[in-house]
Each structure stands twice: as C-alpha cells, then as structure tokens.
C-alpha cells in the first residue's frame, strides 16, 4: 500500500479540492447501535435490489486477504457505478489506514463514503449524497 507524505496529500487536496471531513454531530446523523446492524441493513437492501455487494469486516482471518483500510462494503450499482463504503457508529473514527485507502480510491476516481446511518446510505445510492 502506498503511503502519502504530507506534501503529496496537500497536492492531492489542492488538485481535486476534496477532503475527508471528520464526523461532526451537527453535520451528519448516525444510527444508534453497532456498525454490524447498519451493515446488515445495507446488505439486505442490496440483495433485495439484486445488486452485487461485498461486505467485509477486518477480522483476524480477513487480514491476510484484505488490504489494510479496505472499506466495509463494496457495492455495484446500475450504470457502471461502484461505491466503497466505510461504516462507522456514532463515535467511530477513521484509522490512518482507512484514511489512506479513501484517498487512494478517490484519487483513482472511485466513489468512497463514510456512512453512519441508513438514511445517508440511501441518499448516496439514490444520488442525493
């Protein structure tokens, strides 16, 4: 996995005018409960629509397969759209590996989102971000 130094990160942010905004209670609502409950809702939604969905948790068994920081959900949507979703509960924070992975995916022009509520997820997949 490529690690960006501070200069490379700043150049990326300037070029693409993007930022991974940390969760702030005033700007993003969060569902109550564990991430796994939200993950189950999203997986069930994808299955009900017939959309391919890979759902991962960084367990000790998965560490040999998944890159550090790989998002919890990879979802294929119509029209060639694929979204990468990192789930967090109300108090969760992105790890450095997760931040680095998000930056790499966005640099490659993929859609990456931090999701804390099913409502936010629906807004993303319905293009209401």
N, CA, C and O atoms as a GROMACS GRO file, in nm:
protein
  516
    1UNK      N    1   0.084  -0.117   0.000
    1UNK     CA    2   0.000   0.000   0.000
    1UNK      C    3   0.090   0.124   0.000
    1UNK      O    4   0.184   0.133   0.078
    2UNK      N    5   0.059   0.215  -0.086
    2UNK     CA    6   0.135   0.339  -0.095
    2UNK      C    7   0.093   0.433   0.016
    2UNK      O    8  -0.027   0.452   0.040
    3UNK      N    9   0.188   0.490   0.083
    3UNK     CA   10   0.161   0.591   0.186
    3UNK      C   11   0.197   0.727   0.129
    3UNK      O   12   0.302   0.744   0.068
    4UNK      N   13   0.109   0.822   0.150
    4UNK     CA   14   0.136   0.957   0.103
    4UNK      C   15   0.204   1.035   0.213
    4UNK      O   16   0.169   1.024   0.331
    5UNK      N   17   0.302   1.115   0.174
    5UNK     CA   18   0.359   1.206   0.272
    5UNK      C   19   0.273   1.333   0.274
    5UNK      O   20   0.180   1.347   0.194
    6UNK      N   21   0.304   1.423   0.364
    6UNK     CA   22   0.221   1.543   0.382
    6UNK      C   23   0.215   1.628   0.254
    6UNK      O   24   0.109   1.680   0.220
    7UNK      N   25   0.326   1.641   0.184
    7UNK     CA   26   0.330   1.721   0.062
    7UNK      C   27   0.243   1.659  -0.047
    7UNK      O   28   0.169   1.730  -0.115
    8UNK      N   29   0.250   1.528  -0.063
    8UNK     CA   30   0.169   1.459  -0.163
    8UNK      C   31   0.020   1.472  -0.130
    8UNK      O   32  -0.062   1.494  -0.219
    9UNK      N   33  -0.012   1.458  -0.003
    9UNK     CA   34  -0.152   1.472   0.040
    9UNK      C   35  -0.203   1.613   0.010
    9UNK      O   36  -0.312   1.629  -0.044
   10UNK      N   37  -0.126   1.714   0.045
   10UNK     CA   38  -0.168   1.853   0.021
   10UNK      C   39  -0.184   1.881  -0.128
   10UNK      O   40  -0.275   1.953  -0.168
   11UNK      N   41  -0.096   1.825  -0.210
   11UNK     CA   42  -0.106   1.843  -0.355
   11UNK      C   43  -0.234   1.777  -0.407
   11UNK      O   44  -0.304   1.833  -0.491
   12UNK      N   45  -0.263   1.659  -0.355
   12UNK     CA   46  -0.387   1.592  -0.396
   12UNK      C   47  -0.508   1.675  -0.357
   12UNK      O   48  -0.598   1.695  -0.439
   13UNK      N   49  -0.512   1.723  -0.234
   13UNK     CA   50  -0.626   1.801  -0.187
   13UNK      C   51  -0.643   1.929  -0.269
   13UNK      O   52  -0.755   1.968  -0.300
   14UNK      N   53  -0.534   1.992  -0.303
   14UNK     CA   54  -0.540   2.114  -0.383
   14UNK      C   55  -0.590   2.084  -0.524
   14UNK      O   56  -0.674   2.157  -0.577
   15UNK      N   57  -0.539   1.977  -0.584
   15UNK     CA   58  -0.574   1.942  -0.721
   15UNK      C   59  -0.721   1.903  -0.734
   15UNK      O   60  -0.789   1.946  -0.826
   16UNK      N   61  -0.768   1.823  -0.642
   16UNK     CA   62  -0.903   1.770  -0.653
   16UNK      C   63  -1.004   1.840  -0.564
   16UNK      O   64  -1.124   1.812  -0.571
   17UNK      N   65  -0.957   1.930  -0.480
   17UNK     CA   66  -1.045   2.008  -0.393
   17UNK      C   67  -1.140   1.917  -0.315
   17UNK      O   68  -1.260   1.943  -0.307
   18UNK      N   69  -1.085   1.811  -0.260
   18UNK     CA   70  -1.164   1.718  -0.180
   18UNK      C   71  -1.107   1.711  -0.041
   18UNK      O   72  -0.992   1.746  -0.015
   19UNK      N   73  -1.191   1.663   0.048
   19UNK     CA   74  -1.147   1.645   0.185
   19UNK      C   75  -1.230   1.534   0.246
   19UNK      O   76  -1.347   1.518   0.213
   20UNK      N   77  -1.170   1.459   0.334
   20UNK     CA   78  -1.245   1.362   0.413
   20UNK      C   79  -1.280   1.436   0.540
   20UNK      O   80  -1.196   1.457   0.627
   21UNK      N   81  -1.403   1.475   0.549
   21UNK     CA   82  -1.446   1.553   0.663
   21UNK      C   83  -1.473   1.460   0.781
   21UNK      O   84  -1.549   1.364   0.766
   22UNK      N   85  -1.413   1.486   0.895
   22UNK     CA   86  -1.440   1.401   1.010
   22UNK      C   87  -1.585   1.416   1.054
   22UNK      O   88  -1.647   1.520   1.034
   23UNK      N   89  -1.636   1.312   1.115
   23UNK     CA   90  -1.773   1.313   1.163
   23UNK      C   91  -1.790   1.425   1.265
   23UNK      O   92  -1.709   1.443   1.356
   24UNK      N   93  -1.896   1.497   1.248
   24UNK     CA   94  -1.931   1.601   1.343
   24UNK      C   95  -2.081   1.588   1.368
   24UNK      O   96  -2.159   1.588   1.273
   25UNK      N   97  -2.124   1.577   1.493
   25UNK     CA   98  -2.266   1.552   1.522
   25UNK      C   99  -2.361   1.652   1.459
   25UNK      O  100  -2.476   1.617   1.432
   26UNK      N  101  -2.317   1.773   1.434
   26UNK     CA  102  -2.405   1.873   1.374
   26UNK      C  103  -2.419   1.856   1.223
   26UNK      O  104  -2.512   1.911   1.164
   27UNK      N  105  -2.328   1.782   1.160
   27UNK     CA  106  -2.330   1.774   1.014
   27UNK      C  107  -2.371   1.638   0.960
   27UNK      O  108  -2.404   1.628   0.841
   28UNK      N  109  -2.370   1.533   1.041
   28UNK     CA  110  -2.403   1.400   0.991
   28UNK      C  111  -2.472   1.320   1.102
   28UNK      O  112  -2.416   1.300   1.209
   29UNK      N  113  -2.593   1.277   1.072
   29UNK     CA  114  -2.662   1.197   1.172
   29UNK      C  115  -2.609   1.055   1.173
   29UNK      O  116  -2.553   1.008   1.074
   30UNK      N  117  -2.626   0.987   1.285
   30UNK     CA  118  -2.579   0.850   1.299
   30UNK      C  119  -2.690   0.764   1.358
   30UNK      O  120  -2.764   0.807   1.446
   31UNK      N  121  -2.700   0.642   1.307
   31UNK     CA  122  -2.794   0.546   1.364
   31UNK      C  123  -2.740   0.501   1.499
   31UNK      O  124  -2.619   0.498   1.522
   32UNK      N  125  -2.830   0.465   1.586
   32UNK     CA  126  -2.791   0.408   1.715
   32UNK      C  127  -2.748   0.263   1.694
   32UNK      O  128  -2.794   0.198   1.600
   33UNK      N  129  -2.662   0.215   1.779
   33UNK     CA  130  -2.624   0.074   1.775
   33UNK      C  131  -2.492   0.049   1.705
   33UNK      O  132  -2.418   0.142   1.670
   34UNK      N  133  -2.466  -0.080   1.685
   34UNK     CA  134  -2.339  -0.125   1.629
   34UNK      C  135  -2.334  -0.108   1.477
   34UNK      O  136  -2.437  -0.102   1.410
   35UNK      N  137  -2.211  -0.100   1.426
   35UNK     CA  138  -2.190  -0.094   1.282
   35UNK      C  139  -2.249  -0.217   1.213
   35UNK      O  140  -2.300  -0.208   1.102
   36UNK      N  141  -2.242  -0.331   1.280
   36UNK     CA  142  -2.290  -0.454   1.218
   36UNK      C  143  -2.439  -0.450   1.186
   36UNK      O  144  -2.483  -0.513   1.091
   37UNK      N  145  -2.516  -0.377   1.265
   37UNK     CA  146  -2.660  -0.364   1.237
   37UNK      C  147  -2.680  -0.283   1.108
   37UNK      O  148  -2.759  -0.321   1.023
   38UNK      N  149  -2.607  -0.173   1.095
   38UNK     CA  150  -2.614  -0.092   0.974
   38UNK      C  151  -2.566  -0.171   0.854
   38UNK      O  152  -2.625  -0.164   0.746
   39UNK      N  153  -2.460  -0.246   0.873
   39UNK     CA  154  -2.406  -0.328   0.765
   39UNK      C  155  -2.510  -0.429   0.718
   39UNK      O  156  -2.528  -0.449   0.597
   40UNK      N  157  -2.579  -0.493   0.810
   40UNK     CA  158  -2.683  -0.589   0.775
   40UNK      C  159  -2.796  -0.525   0.696
   40UNK      O  160  -2.847  -0.585   0.601
   41UNK      N  161  -2.836  -0.405   0.734
   41UNK     CA  162  -2.942  -0.333   0.661
   41UNK      C  163  -2.900  -0.305   0.517
   41UNK      O  164  -2.978  -0.321   0.424
   42UNK      N  165  -2.776  -0.263   0.501
   42UNK     CA  166  -2.726  -0.230   0.368
   42UNK      C  167  -2.716  -0.356   0.282
   42UNK      O  168  -2.756  -0.354   0.166
   43UNK      N  169  -2.664  -0.462   0.336
   43UNK     CA  170  -2.652  -0.588   0.262
   43UNK      C  171  -2.791  -0.638   0.223
   43UNK      O  172  -2.810  -0.682   0.110
   44UNK      N  173  -2.886  -0.634   0.315
   44UNK     CA  174  -3.023  -0.677   0.283
   44UNK      C  175  -3.085  -0.590   0.175
   44UNK      O  176  -3.155  -0.640   0.087
   45UNK      N  177  -3.061  -0.459   0.180
   45UNK     CA  178  -3.112  -0.369   0.077
   45UNK      C  179  -3.056  -0.408  -0.059
   45UNK      O  180  -3.130  -0.416  -0.157
   46UNK      N  181  -2.924  -0.431  -0.065
   46UNK     CA  182  -2.859  -0.467  -0.192
   46UNK      C  183  -2.914  -0.599  -0.246
   46UNK      O  184  -2.942  -0.610  -0.365
   47UNK      N  185  -2.931  -0.696  -0.160
   47UNK     CA  186  -2.987  -0.825  -0.203
   47UNK      C  187  -3.128  -0.809  -0.257
   47UNK      O  188  -3.165  -0.870  -0.357
   48UNK      N  189  -3.208  -0.725  -0.190
   48UNK     CA  190  -3.347  -0.706  -0.233
   48UNK      C  191  -3.354  -0.641  -0.372
   48UNK      O  192  -3.451  -0.661  -0.445
   49UNK      N  193  -3.252  -0.563  -0.406
   49UNK     CA  194  -3.246  -0.496  -0.537
   49UNK      C  195  -3.175  -0.581  -0.642
   49UNK      O  196  -3.180  -0.552  -0.761
   50UNK      N  197  -3.107  -0.688  -0.596
   50UNK     CA  198  -3.031  -0.772  -0.687
   50UNK      C  199  -2.896  -0.714  -0.726
   50UNK      O  200  -2.842  -0.748  -0.831
   51UNK      N  201  -2.842  -0.625  -0.642
   51UNK     CA  202  -2.713  -0.562  -0.670
   51UNK      C  203  -2.601  -0.640  -0.600
   51UNK      O  204  -2.613  -0.673  -0.483
   52UNK      N  205  -2.492  -0.669  -0.671
   52UNK     CA  206  -2.379  -0.737  -0.607
   52UNK      C  207  -2.319  -0.650  -0.496
   52UNK      O  208  -2.295  -0.531  -0.514
   53UNK      N  209  -2.297  -0.713  -0.383
   53UNK     CA  210  -2.247  -0.641  -0.266
   53UNK      C  211  -2.148  -0.730  -0.192
   53UNK      O  212  -2.181  -0.841  -0.151
   54UNK      N  213  -2.027  -0.679  -0.174
   54UNK     CA  214  -1.928  -0.747  -0.092
   54UNK      C  215  -1.924  -0.676   0.043
   54UNK      O  216  -1.912  -0.554   0.049
   55UNK      N  217  -1.933  -0.753   0.147
   55UNK     CA  218  -1.939  -0.696   0.281
   55UNK      C  219  -1.828  -0.758   0.365
   55UNK      O  220  -1.827  -0.879   0.388
   56UNK      N  221  -1.736  -0.675   0.410
   56UNK     CA  222  -1.619  -0.723   0.484
   56UNK      C  223  -1.612  -0.663   0.623
   56UNK      O  224  -1.657  -0.550   0.646
   57UNK      N  225  -1.557  -0.737   0.712
   57UNK     CA  226  -1.516  -0.687   0.843
   57UNK      C  227  -1.368  -0.722   0.855
   57UNK      O  228  -1.327  -0.830   0.814
   58UNK      N  229  -1.289  -0.633   0.910
   58UNK     CA  230  -1.146  -0.659   0.926
   58UNK      C  231  -1.124  -0.750   1.047
   58UNK      O  232  -1.086  -0.705   1.155
   59UNK      N  233  -1.147  -0.877   1.025
   59UNK     CA  234  -1.122  -0.976   1.129
   59UNK      C  235  -0.980  -1.030   1.113
   59UNK      O  236  -0.912  -1.000   1.015
   60UNK      N  237  -0.937  -1.108   1.210
   60UNK     CA  238  -0.802  -1.164   1.200
   60UNK      C  239  -0.791  -1.256   1.078
   60UNK      O  240  -0.684  -1.263   1.017
   61UNK      N  241  -0.898  -1.325   1.042
   61UNK     CA  242  -0.896  -1.412   0.924
   61UNK      C  243  -0.889  -1.331   0.795
   61UNK      O  244  -0.827  -1.375   0.698
   62UNK      N  245  -0.951  -1.214   0.793
   62UNK     CA  246  -0.954  -1.132   0.672
   62UNK      C  247  -0.826  -1.054   0.650
   62UNK      O  248  -0.798  -1.011   0.538
   63UNK      N  249  -0.747  -1.035   0.753
   63UNK     CA  250  -0.627  -0.951   0.742
   63UNK      C  251  -0.529  -1.002   0.636
   63UNK      O  252  -0.458  -0.921   0.576
   64UNK      N  253  -0.524  -1.131   0.612
   64UNK     CA  254  -0.435  -1.184   0.509
   64UNK      C  255  -0.488  -1.167   0.369
   64UNK      O  256  -0.414  -1.185   0.272
   65UNK      N  257  -0.617  -1.133   0.355
   65UNK     CA  258  -0.681  -1.120   0.225
   65UNK      C  259  -0.704  -0.974   0.188
   65UNK      O  260  -0.679  -0.934   0.074
   66UNK      N  261  -0.751  -0.896   0.282
   66UNK     CA  262  -0.787  -0.756   0.256
   66UNK      C  263  -0.670  -0.663   0.281
   66UNK      O  264  -0.590  -0.685   0.373
   67UNK      N  265  -0.660  -0.560   0.200
   67UNK     CA  266  -0.561  -0.456   0.225
   67UNK      C  267  -0.601  -0.380   0.351
   67UNK      O  268  -0.720  -0.362   0.375
   68UNK      N  269  -0.506  -0.334   0.430
   68UNK     CA  270  -0.540  -0.254   0.548
   68UNK      C  271  -0.621  -0.131   0.508
   68UNK      O  272  -0.582  -0.057   0.417
   69UNK      N  273  -0.731  -0.110   0.576
   69UNK     CA  274  -0.815   0.006   0.548
   69UNK      C  275  -0.921  -0.016   0.442
   69UNK      O  276  -0.996   0.076   0.410
   70UNK      N  277  -0.928  -0.138   0.386
   70UNK     CA  278  -1.028  -0.163   0.281
   70UNK      C  279  -1.167  -0.136   0.338
   70UNK      O  280  -1.196  -0.177   0.450
   71UNK      N  281  -1.254  -0.068   0.262
   71UNK     CA  282  -1.388  -0.033   0.312
   71UNK      C  283  -1.472  -0.155   0.348
   71UNK      O  284  -1.450  -0.264   0.295
   72UNK      N  285  -1.568  -0.135   0.437
   72UNK     CA  286  -1.654  -0.243   0.483
   72UNK      C  287  -1.743  -0.298   0.373
   72UNK      O  288  -1.773  -0.417   0.372
   73UNK      N  289  -1.786  -0.212   0.282
   73UNK     CA  290  -1.880  -0.255   0.177
   73UNK      C  291  -1.833  -0.204   0.041
   73UNK      O  292  -1.794  -0.089   0.025
   74UNK      N  293  -1.839  -0.294  -0.057
   74UNK     CA  294  -1.819  -0.260  -0.197
   74UNK      C  295  -1.948  -0.296  -0.267
   74UNK      O  296  -1.990  -0.412  -0.265
   75UNK      N  297  -2.012  -0.197  -0.329
   75UNK     CA  298  -2.145  -0.216  -0.385
   75UNK      C  299  -2.148  -0.175  -0.531
   75UNK      O  300  -2.112  -0.063  -0.566
   76UNK      N  301  -2.190  -0.270  -0.618
   76UNK     CA  302  -2.205  -0.243  -0.761
   76UNK      C  303  -2.348  -0.199  -0.787
   76UNK      O  304  -2.444  -0.268  -0.752
   77UNK      N  305  -2.361  -0.082  -0.849
   77UNK     CA  306  -2.492  -0.024  -0.879
   77UNK      C  307  -2.510  -0.013  -1.031
   77UNK      O  308  -2.414  -0.031  -1.106
   78UNK      N  309  -2.632   0.015  -1.076
   78UNK     CA  310  -2.655   0.029  -1.220
   78UNK      C  311  -2.568   0.138  -1.284
   78UNK      O  312  -2.513   0.225  -1.215
   79UNK      N  313  -2.556   0.130  -1.415
   79UNK     CA  314  -2.482   0.227  -1.496
   79UNK      C  315  -2.332   0.229  -1.465
   79UNK      O  316  -2.268   0.334  -1.478
   80UNK      N  317  -2.277   0.116  -1.426
   80UNK     CA  318  -2.133   0.105  -1.404
   80UNK      C  319  -2.082   0.174  -1.280
   80UNK      O  320  -1.962   0.198  -1.268
   81UNK      N  321  -2.171   0.207  -1.189
   81UNK     CA  322  -2.134   0.279  -1.068
   81UNK      C  323  -2.098   0.180  -0.956
   81UNK      O  324  -2.176   0.090  -0.926
   82UNK      N  325  -1.982   0.198  -0.897
   82UNK     CA  326  -1.940   0.118  -0.782
   82UNK      C  327  -1.908   0.214  -0.669
   82UNK      O  328  -1.838   0.313  -0.688
   83UNK      N  329  -1.960   0.184  -0.551
   83UNK     CA  330  -1.933   0.268  -0.435
   83UNK      C  331  -1.863   0.186  -0.328
   83UNK      O  332  -1.892   0.068  -0.307
   84UNK      N  333  -1.772   0.252  -0.260
   84UNK     CA  334  -1.698   0.194  -0.149
   84UNK      C  335  -1.744   0.266  -0.023
   84UNK      O  336  -1.741   0.389  -0.015
   85UNK      N  337  -1.786   0.188   0.075
   85UNK     CA  338  -1.847   0.247   0.194
   85UNK      C  339  -1.775   0.201   0.320
   85UNK      O  340  -1.760   0.081   0.345
   86UNK      N  341  -1.731   0.298   0.397
   86UNK     CA  342  -1.672   0.270   0.529
   86UNK      C  343  -1.779   0.302   0.633
   86UNK      O  344  -1.826   0.416   0.641
   87UNK      N  345  -1.817   0.203   0.710
   87UNK     CA  346  -1.919   0.220   0.812
   87UNK      C  347  -1.857   0.260   0.944
   87UNK      O  348  -1.752   0.210   0.983
   88UNK      N  349  -1.925   0.351   1.012
   88UNK     CA  350  -1.883   0.392   1.145
   88UNK      C  351  -2.006   0.411   1.232
   88UNK      O  352  -2.111   0.455   1.184
   89UNK      N  353  -1.993   0.379   1.359
   89UNK     CA  354  -2.102   0.408   1.451
   89UNK      C  355  -2.089   0.554   1.494
   89UNK      O  356  -2.003   0.627   1.445
   90UNK      N  357  -2.175   0.595   1.584
   90UNK     CA  358  -2.182   0.736   1.622
   90UNK      C  359  -2.048   0.793   1.669
   90UNK      O  360  -2.017   0.908   1.639
   91UNK      N  361  -1.970   0.715   1.741
   91UNK     CA  362  -1.846   0.764   1.798
   91UNK      C  363  -1.722   0.718   1.723
   91UNK      O  364  -1.610   0.756   1.758
   92UNK      N  365  -1.738   0.636   1.619
   92UNK     CA  366  -1.625   0.579   1.547
   92UNK      C  367  -1.544   0.682   1.471
   92UNK      O  368  -1.597   0.784   1.427
   93UNK      N  369  -1.416   0.656   1.456
   93UNK     CA  370  -1.324   0.743   1.383
   93UNK      C  371  -1.249   0.661   1.279
   93UNK      O  372  -1.227   0.541   1.298
   94UNK      N  373  -1.211   0.725   1.170
   94UNK     CA  374  -1.133   0.658   1.067
   94UNK      C  375  -0.990   0.635   1.116
   94UNK      O  376  -0.928   0.723   1.176
   95UNK      N  377  -0.939   0.516   1.090
   95UNK     CA  378  -0.798   0.487   1.120
   95UNK      C  379  -0.712   0.549   1.011
   95UNK      O  380  -0.763   0.592   0.907
   96UNK      N  381  -0.583   0.555   1.033
   96UNK     CA  382  -0.492   0.607   0.931
   96UNK      C  383  -0.498   0.521   0.805
   96UNK      O  384  -0.498   0.575   0.694
   97UNK      N  385  -0.505   0.388   0.821
   97UNK     CA  386  -0.517   0.300   0.704
   97UNK      C  387  -0.645   0.330   0.626
   97UNK      O  388  -0.643   0.330   0.503
   98UNK      N  389  -0.754   0.355   0.696
   98UNK     CA  390  -0.881   0.386   0.629
   98UNK      C  391  -0.874   0.520   0.556
   98UNK      O  392  -0.926   0.533   0.446
   99UNK      N  393  -0.810   0.619   0.618
   99UNK     CA  394  -0.794   0.749   0.551
   99UNK      C  395  -0.708   0.734   0.426
   99UNK      O  396  -0.740   0.791   0.321
  100UNK      N  397  -0.600   0.660   0.436
  100UNK     CA  398  -0.512   0.639   0.320
  100UNK      C  399  -0.585   0.566   0.208
  100UNK      O  400  -0.572   0.603   0.091
  101UNK      N  401  -0.661   0.463   0.243
  101UNK     CA  402  -0.736   0.388   0.142
  101UNK      C  403  -0.839   0.479   0.075
  101UNK      O  404  -0.856   0.474  -0.046
  102UNK      N  405  -0.909   0.560   0.153
  102UNK     CA  406  -1.008   0.652   0.098
  102UNK      C  407  -0.942   0.746  -0.003
  102UNK      O  408  -0.995   0.767  -0.112
  103UNK      N  409  -0.828   0.802   0.033
  103UNK     CA  410  -0.758   0.893  -0.058
  103UNK      C  411  -0.715   0.824  -0.186
  103UNK      O  412  -0.726   0.881  -0.295
  104UNK      N  413  -0.666   0.702  -0.175
  104UNK     CA  414  -0.624   0.628  -0.294
  104UNK      C  415  -0.743   0.599  -0.385
  104UNK      O  416  -0.735   0.617  -0.506
  105UNK      N  417  -0.854   0.553  -0.327
  105UNK     CA  418  -0.973   0.523  -0.408
  105UNK      C  419  -1.025   0.650  -0.476
  105UNK      O  420  -1.062   0.646  -0.593
  106UNK      N  421  -1.029   0.760  -0.403
  106UNK     CA  422  -1.078   0.884  -0.462
  106UNK      C  423  -0.982   0.936  -0.569
  106UNK      O  424  -1.026   0.990  -0.670
  107UNK      N  425  -0.853   0.919  -0.548
  107UNK     CA  426  -0.756   0.961  -0.649
  107UNK      C  427  -0.777   0.883  -0.778
  107UNK      O  428  -0.755   0.936  -0.887
  108UNK      N  429  -0.820   0.759  -0.766
  108UNK     CA  430  -0.847   0.676  -0.883
  108UNK      C  431  -0.988   0.699  -0.938
  108UNK      O  432  -1.035   0.624  -1.024
  109UNK      N  433  -1.054   0.803  -0.887
  109UNK     CA  434  -1.188   0.847  -0.934
  109UNK      C  435  -1.300   0.752  -0.894
  109UNK      O  436  -1.403   0.746  -0.962
  110UNK      N  437  -1.282   0.678  -0.784
  110UNK     CA  438  -1.388   0.593  -0.731
  110UNK      C  439  -1.467   0.670  -0.626
  110UNK      O  440  -1.417   0.766  -0.567
  111UNK      N  441  -1.590   0.628  -0.604
  111UNK     CA  442  -1.673   0.690  -0.501
  111UNK      C  443  -1.648   0.619  -0.368
  111UNK      O  444  -1.668   0.498  -0.357
  112UNK      N  445  -1.605   0.695  -0.270
  112UNK     CA  446  -1.582   0.644  -0.134
  112UNK      C  447  -1.662   0.731  -0.038
  112UNK      O  448  -1.663   0.853  -0.050
  113UNK      N  449  -1.729   0.666   0.058
  113UNK     CA  450  -1.810   0.739   0.154
  113UNK      C  451  -1.794   0.682   0.294
  113UNK      O  452  -1.779   0.561   0.312
  114UNK      N  453  -1.797   0.770   0.390
  114UNK     CA  454  -1.810   0.732   0.530
  114UNK      C  455  -1.959   0.738   0.562
  114UNK      O  456  -2.022   0.842   0.542
  115UNK      N  457  -2.014   0.628   0.610
  115UNK     CA  458  -2.159   0.620   0.634
  115UNK      C  459  -2.185   0.581   0.779
  115UNK      O  460  -2.128   0.485   0.830
  116UNK      N  461  -2.273   0.657   0.843
  116UNK     CA  462  -2.310   0.633   0.981
  116UNK      C  463  -2.460   0.608   0.999
  116UNK      O  464  -2.505   0.577   1.110
  117UNK      N  465  -2.536   0.620   0.890
  117UNK     CA  466  -2.680   0.597   0.901
  117UNK      C  467  -2.734   0.537   0.772
  117UNK      O  468  -2.679   0.558   0.664
  118UNK      N  469  -2.841   0.462   0.786
  118UNK     CA  470  -2.905   0.404   0.669
  118UNK      C  471  -2.962   0.514   0.580
  118UNK      O  472  -2.963   0.501   0.458
  119UNK      N  473  -3.010   0.621   0.640
  119UNK     CA  474  -3.063   0.734   0.564
  119UNK      C  475  -2.954   0.793   0.474
  119UNK      O  476  -2.980   0.822   0.357
  120UNK      N  477  -2.834   0.811   0.527
  120UNK     CA  478  -2.722   0.863   0.447
  120UNK      C  479  -2.689   0.766   0.334
  120UNK      O  480  -2.663   0.808   0.222
  121UNK      N  481  -2.689   0.636   0.365
  121UNK     CA  482  -2.662   0.536   0.262
  121UNK      C  483  -2.762   0.549   0.147
  121UNK      O  484  -2.723   0.550   0.031
  122UNK      N  485  -2.891   0.558   0.181
  122UNK     CA  486  -2.994   0.570   0.077
  122UNK      C  487  -2.973   0.697  -0.006
  122UNK      O  488  -2.993   0.696  -0.128
  123UNK      N  489  -2.934   0.805   0.058
  123UNK     CA  490  -2.906   0.928  -0.015
  123UNK      C  491  -2.792   0.911  -0.114
  123UNK      O  492  -2.798   0.966  -0.225
  124UNK      N  493  -2.692   0.836  -0.077
  124UNK     CA  494  -2.577   0.811  -0.165
  124UNK      C  495  -2.618   0.727  -0.285
  124UNK      O  496  -2.589   0.764  -0.399
  125UNK      N  497  -2.685   0.615  -0.261
  125UNK     CA  498  -2.719   0.526  -0.372
  125UNK      C  499  -2.828   0.583  -0.461
  125UNK      O  500  -2.844   0.542  -0.576
  126UNK      N  501  -2.904   0.678  -0.408
  126UNK     CA  502  -3.006   0.744  -0.489
  126UNK      C  503  -2.953   0.874  -0.547
  126UNK      O  504  -3.030   0.957  -0.596
  127UNK      N  505  -2.820   0.893  -0.542
  127UNK     CA  506  -2.750   1.011  -0.593
  127UNK      C  507  -2.790   1.141  -0.526
  127UNK      O  508  -2.788   1.246  -0.589
  128UNK      N  509  -2.824   1.134  -0.399
  128UNK     CA  510  -2.855   1.255  -0.324
  128UNK      C  511  -2.744   1.292  -0.228
  128UNK      O  512  -2.752   1.395  -0.162
  129UNK      N  513  -2.642   1.210  -0.218
  129UNK     CA  514  -2.523   1.225  -0.133
  129UNK      C  515  -2.550   1.319  -0.020
  129UNK      O  516  -2.461   1.344   0.062
   0.00000   0.00000   0.00000
